[in-house]
Amino acid sequence: GAVTYHSFTVTYDGEQWRSASSATHTLNFACTTDTPANLNDSSVNWVANGYLTFYSPVLNSNGVALDGNLATNRTANITATIGEIIWAPGADLWLRFTNPNQSPGNQGLALDNFVFSASTNVMDGYSNVLANFYAEAIGTVAYVDGQLTTGGSSPSVRDLPQTAYITLALNYPDPITAVAKAQSYLNLMFSKQDTNPASGTYGHFFWSYTDAAVTDLNSTEFCFKPLSAILKRYATRLGTNYVNSIRPMILNGLAASRARSVETNYSNIYTMRIVNWLLLGEALPDATSYNAGVNALSAWITDLGSETIHEYDSDTYSMVTYCNLLIGANNSTNPVAADKLRSLANFLATDLSVNYFNGQCRLGGSKSRDYDFVNGNGAIDHFYYLAGLQARTPAFGDLSEGIYAYLNAVENGNQPPLDVLAWGNSWSNRVVKSVWGPTNTPGQDRYNYLTPDFCIGSSGAFYGSTQDKAIAADFNSASPLAQVTLVYDLYDSPYGDIKTPDSSGHLKQNHLKFYSANVQDKGFILSLATLSPSFAAGANFLGPYTNIS
């Protein structure tokens, strides 16, 4: 009888029949159960799958014919299973392969030995998630390559080891080439390290690839974050000789990192240092860095005992901290340290889940730092998406901290326990209380009240960042503008459109520093705030522009 299919598998051989370009061309797969007018109809929902992409194996612009049946000119058994479809009896399923107009030269890409099978089995869709990530990650690699080729203002230096990590984890474009590409990115990273022993920033890395000096010491921590995972997981593939060749530069960077003073309450950078010192100390090996990592981990746990996570709920930095902890938990060979890092990651996942507001499908309540004043989106959306709490696919951007969450999934790393995620799926009324300051510092707390219809939260005091949201309310609505936040604004720019440089020269949205005392009981907040009298400022309320009743 007639049945409904929920997944299907495609297998084919990709063949190249012409050598006409030194650039990689692709044959891209997409499918839809909608009814397109033609294969180019962009009004329907075409679902891509990066695992079914065929990449031209021969890169040569000599313009000669090739035999696509030869092993050197083809890729055999390209395959993937697509889930989360509803292919009902009598409905159409469209499959398409497109060869974008990639000039110069047409490489004669084709497919052969096509095999298709459909199944009534319902997949959980996770394969689709990772397939979409694969396509996004390839785009990231292409973006970095393009910037390096054209001399663009990007990438930042930290993007280079992150891209190396992607190529190795995904074996892109193939296992052998992935190693060569990763080594190339790492070599470029080390070429942007301060190598002058007389310099005050000796051992640190430049921020932008086009910089000629160190402007932000955090660059070193961000560079070593993916490098630590690479050397713990893929050192054998890189080769002993290569690892030995970069060891002196890593040691210089580690020494520079250890010499820098960072407070434990600078959560995202402090946890990054813990993991970098611990993992690179294990990988090189370097006992000094390893012991520093173990001691820093103990210091941070002690700090958490009095003030929980100081950089409390942030669309951006909560994800940075979470991914730091994942990398450490997944890769450390110290079982005690790995278990502590795993527990800390699950603790943070609990906080993020219990503060998730279903009515807007995003992190609810006050935030220590939020770079999206209007929509409240950020890297944390990737956590919610992978956890199955958020349905919409988050935007990657060119490079994002969210990539580490996907790499964690690819490498079968730590995942939040189901009882933790149950909080995020709950529509029940709840009050979430936490503290973010030392035990004897009154007022440094966070209160969040969530209901099915609205979520309202406050921070008891000014966090100290001009991107914080001390008071924030969200309403159950399809519109992301269904929210109210209180911003004391010097620029008459409540949407954060105006960006100004911080102490390191990074352009960021800002509002005025204001010192407040907020007290909340469920849906009621009493707020007292003071501003410097030297500023002519106004208070802007960001409110909904649609009917949210």
Secondary structure, DSSP 4 states (H G I P E B T S, - for coil): ----B-EEEEEEEEEE-EEEESS--EEEEEEESS--SSTT-TTS-PEE-GGG-EE-S--EEEEEE--TTSGGGEEEEEEEEE-S--B-TT---EEEEE----SS----EEEEEEEEEEE-PPP-SHHHHHHHHHHHHHHHHHHHHHHHHHT-S--BTTHHHHHHHHHHHHT-S-HHHHHHHHHHHHHHHHTTB---TTSTTTT-B-SBTT-SS---THHHHHHHHHHHHHHHHSHHHH-HHHHHHHHHHHHHHHHHHHHS---TTSHHHHHHHHHHHHHHHHHTT-HHHHHHHHHHHHHHHHHHHHHS-SS-S-TTHHHHHHHHHHHHHHH-S-HHHHHHHHHHHHHHHHHHHHTEETTTTEE-S-BS--S-TTT--STHHHHHHHTTS--SPPP--SS-THHHHHHHHHTT-----HHHHHHHH--S-EEEEEE-S-TT-TT-EEEEEE-SSEEEEEESB--S-TT-BSEEEEESSSSTT-EEEEEEESSS-TTS--EEE-TTS-EEE-----EEEEEEETTEEEEEEE--TT---EEEEE--SS---
